[in-house]
Amino acid sequence: MDFSSKLLENAVNEVSRLPGIGKRTALRLVLYLLKQPKENTKYLVEALTHLRKDVKSCEKCHNISDTELCDICSNPKRNGEIVCVVEDIRDVMAIENTAQYRGLYHVLGGKISPIEGIGPQNLQIGSLVEKVKNGEVKELIFALSSTMEGDTTNFYIYKQIEKYGVTTSTIARGISVGDELEYADEVTLGRSIVNRIPFEQSIKG
């Protein structure tokens, strides 16, 4: 792709680094921004700058937050004895949209994937085990995507906390095997949370 401007080329190259954005799509986005008032681009840059500078990780659940404790963890109406284990903030948002769950979350920040070099030590598993060990949690709901990596992560965590006698369950398989949680429709996902099954039953099947 030949560019008439080095500035344009640099901008396109940076935008194309984003996942799912090829060079042609990046060019279309950059040209769109060039046609907008300069203030619009300024607001976008400021929003991204503030995001990188000021965003925090909730000290309790590791969700993305503006404060040390996210709105969900600081809400006294939530049931702190039930913790839903998810991969990232997209899954939190998907489950919250169902309005069927009133417990807390624990965001792992990914799934165990040896192929990608992601092991248990790269995820927020240790702090989850500590919660269980300290008696803060009565039930863990495994809500990772029904993929091989998701099932591997579920099983690893289960083995880590098995001796503490906490109730473990997994979302019902209304979610198709191989599906990512964030793409499930709200009704199906809501039913999967409500109709969750004991984790031991899921690994026997």
C-alpha positions in Angstrom: 0.0 0.0 0.0 1.6 3.3 -1.2 1.0 6.4 0.9 1.3 10.0 -0.2 2.1 11.1 3.3 4.5 9.6 5.9 2.2 10.9 8.6 -0.7 9.1 7.2 1.3 5.9 6.8 2.4 6.1 10.5 -1.1 6.6 11.7 -2.5 3.7 9.6 0.3 1.4 10.8 -0.5 2.2 14.4 -4.3 1.7 14.0 -3.7 -1.5 12.2 -2.0 -2.9 15.3 -5.4 -3.2 16.9 -7.0 -6.7 16.9 -9.2 -7.3 13.9 -8.1 -4.2 12.1 -6.4 -4.6 8.8 -4.5 -2.0 6.8 -7.5 -1.1 4.6 -9.8 -0.7 7.6 -7.2 1.3 9.4 -6.9 3.6 6.4 -10.6 4.1 6.3 -10.7 5.0 10.0 -7.8 7.4 9.8 -9.3 9.1 6.7 -12.5 9.4 8.6 -10.8 11.1 11.5 -9.1 13.5 9.2 -12.5 14.6 7.9 -13.8 15.3 11.4 -13.3 18.6 13.3 -10.0 18.7 15.1 -11.8 18.9 18.4 -13.2 15.4 17.8 -9.8 13.9 17.4 -8.6 15.8 20.4 -11.4 14.3 22.6 -10.5 10.8 21.3 -6.8 11.3 22.1 -7.6 12.7 25.6 -10.0 9.8 26.4 -7.4 7.2 25.4 -4.6 9.1 27.3 -6.8 9.3 30.5 -7.7 5.6 30.1 -4.1 4.5 30.0 -3.0 6.9 32.8 -5.9 6.7 35.3 -7.6 3.3 34.8 -7.2 0.9 37.8 -7.6 -2.7 38.6 -10.1 -3.4 41.4 -8.0 -4.6 44.3 -10.7 -7.2 45.2 -11.8 -8.7 41.9 -9.3 -7.4 39.4 -12.0 -5.9 37.2 -11.2 -2.6 35.3 -12.3 0.3 37.5 -12.0 4.0 38.0 -11.4 3.5 41.7 -9.5 1.1 44.0 -12.7 -0.9 44.6 -15.1 -1.3 41.6 -18.8 -0.4 41.8 -19.8 -4.1 42.0 -17.5 -5.0 44.9 -18.4 -1.8 46.8 -22.2 -2.4 46.4 -23.6 -3.6 49.7 -26.5 -5.3 48.0 -24.3 -7.8 46.2 -23.8 -11.3 47.7 -20.1 -11.5 48.6 -20.3 -15.2 49.4 -20.9 -16.1 45.7 -18.1 -15.4 43.3 -18.3 -15.9 39.5 -15.0 -16.6 37.9 -14.6 -15.0 34.4 -11.8 -14.3 31.9 -12.1 -10.6 31.5 -14.3 -7.5 31.8 -16.2 -8.4 28.6 -17.6 -11.4 30.4 -18.5 -9.3 33.5 -20.4 -6.9 31.2 -22.2 -9.8 29.4 -23.4 -11.4 32.7 -24.4 -8.1 34.2 -26.6 -7.4 31.2 -28.6 -10.5 32.0 -29.7 -9.0 35.4 -29.8 -12.6 36.7 -26.7 -12.5 39.0 -26.2 -10.7 42.2 -22.9 -12.0 43.5 -19.4 -10.8 43.0 -16.8 -11.6 40.3 -13.2 -12.6 40.0 -11.5 -11.6 36.8 -8.6 -14.0 35.9 -7.2 -11.9 33.1 -7.1 -14.8 30.6 -7.2 -18.6 30.4 -4.4 -21.2 30.8 -3.0 -21.8 27.3 0.4 -23.5 27.1 0.5 -22.8 23.3 0.4 -19.1 24.0 2.8 -19.4 26.9 0.1 -18.5 29.5 0.3 -20.5 32.7 -1.4 -20.3 36.1 1.2 -17.9 37.3 0.2 -15.4 34.6 -3.4 -15.3 35.8 -5.1 -14.0 39.0 -5.6 -17.5 40.4 -3.5 -17.1 43.5 -5.7 -14.3 44.9 -8.8 -16.4 44.1 -7.5 -19.4 46.1 -6.7 -17.0 49.0 -10.3 -15.8 49.0 -11.5 -19.4 49.3 -8.9 -20.3 51.8 -9.9 -17.4 54.1 -13.5 -18.5 54.1 -14.8 -15.4 52.2 -16.5 -17.6 49.5 -19.3 -20.1 49.9 -19.7 -20.9 46.2 -17.5 -20.5 43.1 -19.3 -20.3 39.7 -17.0 -21.2 36.8 -18.1 -19.0 33.9 -15.2 -19.3 31.5 -15.8 -20.0 27.8 -16.6 -23.6 27.0 -13.3 -24.2 25.1 -10.4 -26.5 25.9 -8.5 -23.6 27.5 -11.5 -22.6 29.5 -12.1 -26.2 30.7 -8.5 -26.6 31.6 -8.5 -23.4 33.6 -11.7 -24.5 35.4 -10.2 -27.9 36.3 -6.9 -26.4 37.5 -8.7 -23.9 39.9 -11.0 -26.7 41.1 -8.0 -28.9 42.1 -6.5 -25.9 43.9 -9.6 -25.2 46.1 -11.0 -28.7 46.3 -9.7 -29.4 49.8 -11.4 -26.3 51.3 -14.9 -27.7 50.8 -16.4 -24.7 48.9 -19.3 -25.3 46.6 -18.3 -25.2 43.0 -20.7 -24.9 40.0 -20.4 -24.1 36.3 -22.8 -22.3 34.0 -25.2 -24.7 32.3 -24.2 -25.7 28.7 -26.9 -23.5 27.1 -23.7 -22.0 25.8 -22.5 -24.1 22.9 -19.1 -25.8 23.2 -16.4 -23.6 21.8 -18.4 -20.4 22.2 -17.0 -17.3 23.8 -19.2 -16.0 26.7 -19.4 -12.4 25.4 -21.2 -13.4 22.2 -24.0 -15.3 23.9 -27.4 -13.7 23.9 -28.6 -12.3 27.2 -31.5 -14.8 27.7 -29.3 -17.9 27.1 -26.5 -16.6 29.3 -29.0 -15.6 32.0 -30.5 -19.1 32.0 -27.0 -20.6 32.1 -26.2 -18.7 35.3 -29.6 -19.5 37.0 -29.5 -23.2 36.0 -25.8 -23.7 36.9 -24.8 -27.2 37.7 -22.2 -28.7 40.2 -18.8 -28.6 38.7 -18.1 -32.2 39.7 -21.0 -33.2 37.5 -19.6 -31.3 34.5 -16.2 -33.0 34.6 -17.8 -36.4 34.9 -19.8 -35.8 31.7 
